[in-house]
Amino acid sequence: MASYLPSAISEVASSVDKVIEAVMTPSDAVASELWEAMRYASLSGGKRLRPFFVVQFASLCGVEQKHSLRTAAAVEMIHSYSLVHDDLPAMDDDDIRRGKPTVHKKYDEATAILAGDALQSLAFELLSEPITHPSPSVRCELIYGLAKASGGTGMAGGQMLDLNAHKKDWNKKLVNDLQLMKTAALFGFACEAGAILGESSTEEKNTLKKFGVNFGLAFQITDDLLDITGNERLAGKALGKDEAKGKATFVELDGIDGALKNAAKFCHNAMEILDLYGDNAEVLRDIVRGVIGRQI
């Protein structure tokens, strides 16, 4: 990883966190326990890669950071909500997330469910407000894209496939569909959002979405590899659970070497797309280079 990359990601993360903190401290809040749990869920660390992609690709499309941060925050809220719900006993049943107790352990299951629900609603509230973008059509396109990426044809549908994977005969199509929906769809929207904010061509929107999908697939494969080979202290969560639960992953299907080859293929596809942006995309290339072999 290039030496400047952590600071570049950290800078965007700090700016996104300021937006999240501001919108999660309403002056007229009544249900204070809910807002506390929402802040805990979304401001307790994390890589912030999805919002980083929103900001970086928006910049490539001529959008100033002050205009992309609210969309980036909305994407992070959706990601945070998904983690809160995925960690619940009825789902993946995890006690630790980002090195801290999961929301249902810190509070209780009912609070965790409501915090996830409220984070999801707040994300779309942010996108609907004129301060996010002056164009109503742009705001509608952002809402539509995030809804598709996070709903039944995206993240939620992918989680359903994941929960039922042990009941099916695995094959590459099932695993690919699962990972496309559960992880890659939200990465795809995060990248496409930059072009939406920049009112770019349909072709550019599709191209950036394709980058995000390829990156997301590579990222998920390395996440599954970490579940086998990683360090729990560095990962900040329990490992070794995928195999025990019979989850459908490229690692289980193709072995470690085969999974690494798949991840390399998806990274190569993402790199080819970045060639369109020349030297302006170097920070994004460094992120792609760092996917394979990552420790967290």
VOBA-1610 file (N, C-alpha, C; in pm, whole numbers, padded with zeros to 5 digits, always signed):
BEGIN
Met+00084-00120+00000Met+00000+00000+00000Met+00088+00125+00000Ala+00058+00218-00090Ala+00134+00342-00098Ala+00127+00415+00036Ser+00237+00483+00070Ser+00246+00545+00202Ser+00142+00654+00224Tyr+00098+00720+00116Tyr+00002+00830+00131Tyr-00143+00780+00141Leu-00167+00654+00105Leu-00304+00606+00094Leu-00381+00605+00227Pro-00322+00553+00335Pro-00399+00555+00462Pro-00443+00695+00503Ser-00356+00794+00483Ser-00393+00930+00522Ser-00502+00987+00431Ala-00497+00949+00302Ala-00601+00996+00208Ala-00737+00938+00246Ile-00740+00809+00279Ile-00865+00746+00320Ile-00911+00803+00453Ser-00818+00822+00545Ser-00851+00876+00677Ser-00910+01016+00668Glu-00858+01096+00577Glu-00907+01234+00561Glu-01053+01234+00517Val-01084+01148+00417Val-01223+01139+00371Val-01311+01082+00481Ala-01261+00979+00549Ala-01338+00916+00658Ala-01374+01018+00764Ser-01278+01103+00800Ser-01303+01206+00901Ser-01412+01303+00856Ser-01408+01341+00729Ser-01508+01434+00675Ser-01646+01369+00671Val-01651+01242+00632Val-01778+01169+00628Val-01833+01155+00769Asp-01747+01123+00864Asp-01791+01107+01003Asp-01851+01236+01058Lys-01796+01349+01016Lys-01850+01477+01061Lys-01992+01496+01010Val-02017+01454+00886Val-02153+01463+00832Val-02246+01371+00910Ile-02201+01247+00934Ile-02283+01150+01007Ile-02313+01201+01148Glu-02211+01251+01214Glu-02229+01303+01351Glu-02329+01418+01352Ala-02320+01505+01252Ala-02408+01622+01248Ala-02554+01582+01230Val-02581+01486+01140Val-02720+01449+01114Val-02774+01354+01220Met-02686+01298+01301Met-02732+01208+01408Met-02732+01276+01544Thr-02730+01408+01542Thr-02743+01484+01667Thr-02855+01586+01649Pro-02977+01539+01623Pro-03088+01633+01601Pro-03125+01706+01730Ser-03154+01834+01716Ser-03184+01916+01834Ser-03317+01878+01899Asp-03406+01816+01820Asp-03538+01783+01873Asp-03556+01633+01897Ala-03446+01558+01911Ala-03455+01413+01929Ala-03525+01378+02059Val-03618+01285+02051Val-03689+01237+02169Val-03636+01100+02210Ala-03626+01009+02114Ala-03579+00873+02141Ala-03427+00871+02146Ser-03371+00928+02250Ser-03225+00947+02259Ser-03149+00816+02256Glu-03207+00709+02314Glu-03136+00580+02314Glu-03117+00527+02171Leu-03215+00552+02086Leu-03205+00508+01946Leu-03093+00581+01875Trp-03086+00712+01891Trp-02982+00791+01825Trp-02843+00752+01878Glu-02836+00722+02006Glu-02709+00677+02062Glu-02663+00548+01996Ala-02756+00453+01978Ala-02723+00326+01915Ala-02686+00345+01768Met-02752+00437+01700Met-02720+00466+01559Met-02579+00523+01547Arg-02544+00613+01638Arg-02408+00669+01635Arg-02305+00561+01666Tyr-02335+00477+01761Tyr-02244+00367+01795Tyr-02222+00276+01675Ala-02329+00247+01604Ala-02320+00156+01489Ala-02240+00215+01374Ser-02251+00344+01353Ser-02192+00404+01233Ser-02063+00482+01258Leu-02030+00507+01384Leu-01911+00587+01414Leu-01809+00511+01499Ser-01816+00379+01495Ser-01724+00297+01576Ser-01616+00233+01491Gly-01558+00311+01401Gly-01449+00261+01318Gly-01498+00209+01185Gly-01411+00134+01116Gly-01443+00086+00982Gly-01351+00147+00880Lys-01339+00079+00765Lys-01244+00122+00662Lys-01293+00242+00582Arg-01425+00259+00572Arg-01485+00370+00497Arg-01449+00367+00349Leu-01429+00248+00293Leu-01393+00238+00152Leu-01507+00282+00061Arg-01628+00245+00094Arg-01742+00280+00008Arg-01759+00431-00002Pro-01761+00504+00110Pro-01768+00650+00096Pro-01645+00710+00028Phe-01529+00646+00048Phe-01409+00695-00019Phe-01426+00687-00171Phe-01484+00578-00218Phe-01508+00564-00362Phe-01607+00669-00412Val-01711+00697-00334Val-01805+00801-00374Val-01731+00932-00398Val-01650+00970-00302Val-01580+01099-00309Val-01477+01100-00421Gln-01400+00993-00436Gln-01295+00989-00538Gln-01352+00991-00678Phe-01454+00911-00704Phe-01510+00908-00839Phe-01589+01034-00868Ala-01650+01093-00767Ala-01716+01221-00787Ala-01613+01326-00829Ser-01496+01321-00766Ser-01389+01415-00801Ser-01345+01396-00946Leu-01332+01269-00988Leu-01295+01241-01128Leu-01400+01295-01224Cys-01524+01307-01176Cys-01634+01357-01261Cys-01661+01505-01239Gly-01565+01573-01175Gly-01574+01718-01161Gly-01659+01768-01047Val-01686+01683-00948Val-01770+01721-00834Val-01683+01753-00714Glu-01707+01868-00651Glu-01631+01905-00532Glu-01671+01817-00413Gln-01574+01796-00323Gln-01597+01708-00210Gln-01715+01753-00123Lys-01734+01883-00110Lys-01843+01932-00025Lys-01979+01887-00077His-01986+01852-00207His-02111+01807-00265His-02126+01655-00264Ser-02017+01584-00244Ser-02023+01437-00248Ser-02027+01373-00110Leu-01996+01449-00006Leu-01984+01390+00128Leu-02117+01339+00183Arg-02227+01408+00151Arg-02356+01362+00204Arg-02397+01229+00139Thr-02370+01215+00011Thr-02396+01086-00055Thr-02306+00979+00002Ala-02180+01013+00026Ala-02087+00918+00086Ala-02135+00875+00224Ala-02187+00970+00302Ala-02239+00938+00435Ala-02361+00847+00425Ala-02447+00871+00327Ala-02565+00787+00308Ala-02525+00643+00276Val-02425+00626+00193Val-02376+00492+00160Val-02321+00423+00284Glu-02247+00496+00366Glu-02192+00437+00488Glu-02303+00400+00586Met-02408+00478+00592Met-02520+00444+00679Met-02587+00314+00637Ile-02601+00295+00507Ile-02660+00170+00457Ile-02568+00053+00492His-02439+00072+00473His-02344-00034+00508His-02350-00064+00657Ser-02357+00039+00739Ser-02363+00019+00884Ser-02491-00053+00925Tyr-02603-00013+00865Tyr-02729-00081+00896Tyr-02720-00229+00864Ser-02658-00262+00749Ser-02649-00402+00709Ser-02565-00482+00808Leu-02460-00421+00862Leu-02375-00491+00959Leu-02450-00514+01089Val-02526-00413+01133Val-02605-00427+01257Val-02700-00545+01246His-02770-00555+01134His-02866-00663+01116His-02797-00797+01090Asp-02689-00796+01013Asp-02616-00922+00987Asp-02561-00983+01116Asp-02527-00900+01213Asp-02468-00949+01337Asp-02571-01008+01433Leu-02698-00987+01408Leu-02802-01034+01499Leu-02802-01187+01513Pro-02847-01239+01626Pro-02851-01384+01645Pro-02927-01459+01537Ala-03031-01399+01480Ala-03108-01465+01374Ala-03034-01469+01242Met-02927-01391+01230Met-02848-01387+01107Met-02714-01458+01129Asp-02605-01379+01140Asp-02472-01439+01155Asp-02432-01460+01301Asp-02507-01401+01392Asp-02486-01421+01536Asp-02342-01390+01578Asp-02303-01264+01558Asp-02167-01221+01595Asp-02172-01130+01717Asp-02071-01143+01802Asp-02062-01063+01924Asp-01966-00946+01912Ile-01874-00954+01815Ile-01771-00851+01800Ile-01774-00797+01658Arg-01764-00666+01645Arg-01757-00599+01516Arg-01663-00482+01530Arg-01562-00475+01443Arg-01464-00366+01448Arg-01396-00358+01585Gly-01378-00476+01646Gly-01308-00483+01774Gly-01391-00442+01894Lys-01520-00420+01874Lys-01608-00376+01983Lys-01733-00464+01986Pro-01805-00463+02099Pro-01930-00540+02103Pro-02026-00496+01992Thr-02091-00591+01929Thr-02191-00558+01828Thr-02307-00483+01894Val-02390-00421+01812Val-02493-00333+01866Val-02590-00409+01956His-02627-00530+01917His-02722-00604+02001His-02659-00651+02132Lys-02525-00658+02137Lys-02456-00691+02262Lys-02436-00566+02347Lys-02408-00456+02282Lys-02390-00329+02354Lys-02523-00282+02415Tyr-02631-00301+02340Tyr-02764-00258+02385Tyr-02852-00382+02402Asp-02936-00409+02306Asp-03017-00532+02305Asp-03066-00553+02163Glu-03130-00667+02138Glu-03169-00701+02002Glu-03272-00604+01946Ala-03371-00567+02026Ala-03474-00474+01978Ala-03413-00340+01937Thr-03321-00289+02019Thr-03255-00162+01986Thr-03172-00175+01860Ala-03106-00289+01842Ala-03025-00311+01722Ala-03112-00312+01597Ile-03225-00378+01603Ile-03316-00382+01488Ile-03363-00241+01454Leu-03404-00165+01555Leu-03453-00029+01531Leu-03343+00063+01482Ala-03222+00047+01536Ala-03110+00130+01492Ala-03079+00104+01345Gly-03081-00023+01305Gly-03060-00056+01164Gly-03169+00002+01076Asp-03294-00013+01118Asp-03406+00044+01042Asp-03389+00195+01025Ala-03355+00262+01135Ala-03345+00408+01132Ala-03226+00456+01049Leu-03116+00381+01052Leu-03000+00416+00968Leu-03037+00408+00821Gln-03111+00304+00785Gln-03153+00289+00645Gln-03242+00406+00603Ser-03339+00441+00686Ser-03428+00552+00653Ser-03353+00684+00643Leu-03259+00705+00735Leu-03184+00831+00737Leu-03098+00846+00613Ala-03046+00735+00562Ala-02965+00741+00439Ala-03046+00799+00323Phe-03168+00753+00307Phe-03252+00802+00198Phe-03302+00944+00225Glu-03318+00978+00352Glu-03354+01116+00387Glu-03244+01212+00341Leu-03120+01173+00365Leu-03008+01257+00322Leu-03007+01278+00171Leu-03027+01169+00098Leu-03023+01179-00048Leu-03138+01262-00104Ser-03249+01268-00032Ser-03367+01339-00083Ser-03360+01489-00064Glu-03267+01536+00018Glu-03263+01679+00053Glu-03188+01760-00052Pro-03240+01879-00087Pro-03177+01963-00189Pro-03031+01998-00160Ile-02993+02000-00032Ile-02854+02033+00000Ile-02758+01928-00055Thr-02807+01805-00077Thr-02723+01699-00133Thr-02691+01726-00279His-02791+01770-00356His-02771+01811-00495His-02891+01896-00536Pro-02868+02005-00608Pro-02980+02094-00643Pro-03078+02032-00742Ser-03036+01932-00818Ser-03122+01874-00921Ser-03211+01763-00864Pro-03343+01777-00872Pro-03433+01671-00824Pro-03410+01538-00897Ser-03379+01545-01027Ser-03358+01421-01103Ser-03233+01349-01057Val-03128+01422-01021Val-03007+01360-00968Val-03037+01295-00833Arg-03111+01365-00748Arg-03145+01308-00618Arg-03229+01181-00633Cys-03323+01184-00725Cys-03405+01064-00749Cys-03320+00949-00802Glu-03224+00980-00887Glu-03137+00875-00941Glu-03050+00814-00832Leu-03003+00898-00741Leu-02925+00847-00628Leu-03010+00756-00539Ile-03131+00800-00511Ile-03221+00720-00427Ile-03252+00586-00494Tyr-03281+00591-00623Tyr-03312+00469-00698Tyr-03193+00373-00696Gly-03075+00426-00723Gly-02955+00342-00730Gly-02922+00278-00597Leu-02933+00354-00488Leu-02902+00299-00357Leu-03008+00198-00314Ala-03134+00224-00349Ala-03241+00129-00316Ala-03219-00004-00388Lys-03183+00001-00515Lys-03157-00122-00592Lys-03039-00198-00533Ala-02935-00126-00494Ala-02814-00190-00444Ala-02832-00252-00306Ser-02928-00201-00230Ser-02942-00247-00092Ser-03065-00333-00067Gly-03154-00345-00163Gly-03279-00416-00142Gly-03277-00562-00185Gly-03394-00609-00229Gly-03410-00750-00262Gly-03327-00798-00379Thr-03294-00708-00472Thr-03208-00746-00585Thr-03062-00715-00556Gly-03034-00665-00435Gly-02896-00632-00398Gly-02858-00695-00267Met-02819-00611-00173Met-02760-00657-00048Met-02852-00748+00034Ala-02978-00710+00051Ala-03070-00792+00130Ala-03094-00927+00062Gly-03110-00925-00069Gly-03126-01051-00141Gly-03004-01139-00130Gly-02888-01078-00136Gly-02764-01154-00121Gly-02752-01219+00016Gln-02797-01146+00118Gln-02794-01203+00253Gln-02889-01323+00263Met-03003-01316+00193Met-03096-01428+00193Met-03032-01550+00127Leu-02965-01529+00016Leu-02894-01639-00050Leu-02788-01697+00043Asp-02719-01609+00114Asp-02614-01652+00205Asp-02671-01739+00317Leu-02784-01698+00373Leu-02846-01772+00482Leu-02894-01911+00436Asn-02934-01921+00309Asn-02988-02047+00258Asn-02887-02131+00181Ala-02762-02083+00172Ala-02663-02150+00087Ala-02638-02294+00130His-02646-02321+00260His-02619-02457+00308His-02725-02557+00264Lys-02839-02506+00215Lys-02946-02595+00169Lys-02934-02629+00021Lys-02841-02567-00048Lys-02832-02582-00193Lys-02701-02649-00234Asp-02699-02698-00356Asp-02574-02746-00415Asp-02500-02626-00472Trp-02379-02602-00423Trp-02305-02486-00468Trp-02260-02503-00612Asn-02255-02393-00682Asn-02188-02387-00811Asn-02141-02244-00829Lys-02062-02219-00932Lys-02003-02086-00948Lys-02108-01979-00969Lys-02218-02014-01038Lys-02322-01913-01060Lys-02386-01872-00928Leu-02418-01969-00841Leu-02478-01936-00713Leu-02386-01848-00630Val-02259-01888-00621Val-02163-01811-00542Val-02144-01672-00602Asn-02134-01664-00734Asn-02114-01535-00800Asn-02236-01444-00777Asp-02357-01500-00793Asp-02479-01421-00770Asp-02484-01370-00626Leu-02451-01459-00533Leu-02454-01423-00391Leu-02360-01307-00362Gln-02235-01318-00411Gln-02137-01213-00383Gln-02168-01084-00459Leu-02222-01099-00581Leu-02263-00980-00656Leu-02366-00899-00578Met-02463-00970-00522Met-02572-00901-00454Met-02532-00854-00315Lys-02468-00940-00238Lys-02442-00909-00098Lys-02334-00801-00080Thr-02231-00803-00162Thr-02119-00711-00143Thr-02096-00618-00261Ala-02090-00674-00381Ala-02048-00596-00497Ala-02151-00490-00538Ala-02279-00515-00513Ala-02381-00419-00555Ala-02363-00283-00488Leu-02334-00283-00358Leu-02318-00155-00288Leu-02189-00086-00329Phe-02081-00164-00350Phe-01959-00104-00404Phe-01986-00044-00542Gly-02065-00116-00622Gly-02097-00066-00756Gly-02170+00067-00751Phe-02268+00077-00661Phe-02339+00204-00649Phe-02248+00314-00597Ala-02163+00283-00500Ala-02074+00385-00443Ala-01990+00451-00551Cys-01945+00370-00648Cys-01864+00425-00757Cys-01950+00497-00861Glu-02063+00436-00894Glu-02155+00499-00989Glu-02207+00632-00937Ala-02223+00644-00805Ala-02277+00766-00747Ala-02195+00890-00783Gly-02064+00873-00796Gly-01980+00986-00835Gly-02019+01041-00971Ala-02048+00949-01064Ala-02090+00991-01198Ala-02231+01047-01198Ile-02317+00994-01111Ile-02453+01049-01100Ile-02447+01193-01049Leu-02367+01216-00945Leu-02351+01351-00891Leu-02293+01445-00995Gly-02204+01394-01080Gly-02142+01476-01183Gly-02226+01490-01308Glu-02345+01430-01308Glu-02436+01432-01424Glu-02364+01387-01550Ser-02288+01280-01533Ser-02210+01223-01643Ser-02298+01141-01736Ser-02236+01092-01842Ser-02310+01012-01940Ser-02350+00877-01881Thr-02450+00816-01940Thr-02491+00682-01899Thr-02376+00584-01911Glu-02296+00602-02016Glu-02181+00513-02037Glu-02082+00523-01921Glu-02054+00645-01876Glu-01959+00660-01766Glu-02017+00605-01636Lys-02144+00627-01612Lys-02208+00570-01493Lys-02193+00418-01492Asn-02222+00356-01606Asn-02211+00210-01615Asn-02068+00162-01598Thr-01974+00239-01651Thr-01833+00203-01640Thr-01786+00207-01495Leu-01823+00312-01422Leu-01782+00323-01282Leu-01851+00218-01197Lys-01975+00189-01229Lys-02045+00081-01158Lys-01974-00052-01181Lys-01928-00075-01303Lys-01856-00199-01336Lys-01726-00208-01255Phe-01657-00096-01240Phe-01537-00096-01155Phe-01574-00140-01014Gly-01678-00079-00958Gly-01717-00111-00821Gly-01756-00256-00803Val-01825-00312-00902Val-01865-00452-00894Val-01743-00543-00894Asn-01650-00516-00984Asn-01529-00599-00989Asn-01447-00585-00861Phe-01434-00462-00811Phe-01362-00443-00685Phe-01435-00515-00572Gly-01567-00502-00568Gly-01645-00565-00462Gly-01630-00716-00460Leu-01627-00778-00578Leu-01609-00922-00584Leu-01471-00962-00532Ala-01369-00887-00572Ala-01234-00916-00522Ala-01226-00894-00371Phe-01289-00790-00324Phe-01288-00758-00181Phe-01355-00869-00101Gln-01468-00920-00150Gln-01538-01025-00078Gln-01458-01155-00074Ile-01390-01185-00184Ile-01307-01306-00185Ile-01197-01295-00080Thr-01132-01181-00073Thr-01025-01166+00026Thr-01082-01164+00168Asp-01205-01115+00183Asp-01270-01121+00314Asp-01294-01266+00354Asp-01336-01347+00258Asp-01357-01490+00286Asp-01224-01561+00315Leu-01119-01518+00248Leu-00987-01574+00277Leu-00941-01538+00418Leu-00969-01413+00459Leu-00932-01371+00594Leu-01003-01454+00700Asp-01123-01502+00667Asp-01197-01584+00763Asp-01122-01714+00793Ile-01037-01755+00698Ile-00960-01878+00716Ile-00819-01850+00764Thr-00756-01749+00707Thr-00613-01726+00731Thr-00583-01603+00816Gly-00687-01524+00849Gly-00663-01395+00914Gly-00638-01403+01062Asn-00610-01285+01118Asn-00585-01266+01260Asn-00705-01195+01322Glu-00770-01257+01421Glu-00890-01199+01480Glu-00865-01061+01540Arg-00748-01042+01599Arg-00718-00913+01660Arg-00714-00804+01554Leu-00651-00833+01440Leu-00643-00734+01333Leu-00778-00716+01264Ala-00850-00827+01246Ala-00978-00821+01175Ala-01085-00752+01258Gly-01074-00760+01390Gly-01171-00698+01477Gly-01304-00770+01483Lys-01304-00899+01445Lys-01426-00979+01449Lys-01387-01126+01456Ala-01485-01211+01491Ala-01460-01354+01498Ala-01435-01410+01359Leu-01340-01503+01350Leu-01306-01565+01222Leu-01335-01715+01228Gly-01326-01780+01113Gly-01345-01923+01106Gly-01489-01968+01109Lys-01582-01874+01085Lys-01724-01909+01097Lys-01786-01953+00965Asp-01726-01913+00852Asp-01787-01947+00722Asp-01793-02097+00700Glu-01679-02163+00722Glu-01675-02307+00700Glu-01766-02380+00797Ala-01768-02335+00924Ala-01850-02400+01026Ala-01999-02390+00991Lys-02038-02281+00924Lys-02178-02262+00889Lys-02212-02313+00750Gly-02111-02367+00679Gly-02135-02418+00545Gly-02169-02311+00445Lys-02105-02195+00457Lys-02136-02083+00369Lys-02077-02105+00230Ala-02147-02051+00130Ala-02103-02064-00009Ala-02007-01950-00043Thr-01879-01982-00060Thr-01778-01883-00096Thr-01690-01938-00206Phe-01618-01848-00274Phe-01523-01893-00375Phe-01410-01974-00312Val-01380-01946-00186Val-01274-02021-00117Val-01318-02165-00097Glu-01441-02184-00052Glu-01493-02319-00033Glu-01507-02392-00166Leu-01539-02319-00270Leu-01564-02379-00402Leu-01434-02413-00474Asp-01338-02322-00472Asp-01216-02336-00553Asp-01088-02351-00472Gly-01097-02348-00339Gly-00977-02354-00258Gly-00909-02219-00253Ile-00807-02209-00169Ile-00737-02081-00149Ile-00672-02033-00278Asp-00600-02120-00347Asp-00531-02078-00470Asp-00631-02036-00577Gly-00739-02113-00593Gly-00840-02077-00692Gly-00908-01946-00659Ala-00935-01924-00531Ala-00999-01799-00490Ala-00907-01680-00517Leu-00779-01697-00490Leu-00683-01589-00517Leu-00677-01556-00666Lys-00686-01659-00750Lys-00686-01635-00895Lys-00810-01557-00937Asn-00924-01592-00877Asn-01046-01518-00907Asn-01034-01372-00863Ala-00981-01351-00743Ala-00964-01214-00693Ala-00872-01135-00785Ala-00764-01198-00830Ala-00670-01131-00920Ala-00738-01094-01052Lys-00825-01181-01100Lys-00898-01153-01225Lys-00988-01031-01208Phe-01060-01025-01097Phe-01149-00911-01075Phe-01069-00781-01056Cys-00955-00790-00989Cys-00868-00673-00972Cys-00816-00625-01108His-00780-00719-01194His-00733-00683-01328His-00841-00610-01406Asn-00965-00660-01397Asn-01076-00593-01464Asn-01094-00450-01413Ala-01082-00432-01282Ala-01097-00299-01222Ala-00984-00206-01268Met-00863-00258-01274Met-00748-00178-01317Met-00764-00130-01461Glu-00816-00215-01547Glu-00836-00177-01687Glu-00931-00058-01698Ile-01033-00057-01614Ile-01128+00055-01617Ile-01060+00185-01573Leu-00972+00176-01474Leu-00904+00297-01426Leu-00809+00356-01529Asp-00768+00277-01628Asp-00682+00329-01735Asp-00747+00446-01806Leu-00879+00450-01805Leu-00951+00559-01872Leu-00924+00694-01807Tyr-00877+00693-01681Tyr-00861+00818-01606Tyr-00714+00856-01585Gly-00624+00781-01644Gly-00483+00817-01639Gly-00429+00834-01499Asp-00340+00933-01484Asp-00274+00956-01355Asp-00371+01002-01246Asn-00486+01055-01285Asn-00582+01105-01186Asn-00641+00993-01099Ala-00624+00869-01144Ala-00682+00756-01070Ala-00578+00676-00993Glu-00461+00734-00970Glu-00354+00656-00907Glu-00390+00610-00766Val-00458+00695-00690Val-00496+00657-00555Val-00591+00537-00558Leu-00676+00531-00659Leu-00769+00418-00673Leu-00694+00292-00715Arg-00593+00307-00798Arg-00511+00191-00835Arg-00442+00133-00712Asp-00395+00219-00625Asp-00327+00171-00504Asp-00423+00091-00416Ile-00549+00132-00412Ile-00646+00057-00334Ile-00667-00081-00395Val-00679-00087-00526Val-00698-00217-00592Val-00576-00306-00569Arg-00457-00247-00579Arg-00335-00325-00556Arg-00331-00382-00414Gly-00392-00313-00320Gly-00385-00355-00181Gly-00489-00456-00140Val-00581-00491-00231Val-00689-00583-00194Val-00635-00721-00161Ile-00557-00776-00252Ile-00503-00910-00230Ile-00390-00900-00128Gly-00400-00981-00026Gly-00299-00978+00080Gly-00333-00887+00195Arg-00453-00825+00191Arg-00489-00736+00301Arg-00509-00817+00430Gln-00491-00750+00543Gln-00501-00815+00675Gln-00626-00775+00751Ile-00699-00671+00702Ile-00820-00628+00772Ile-00929-00600+00669
//
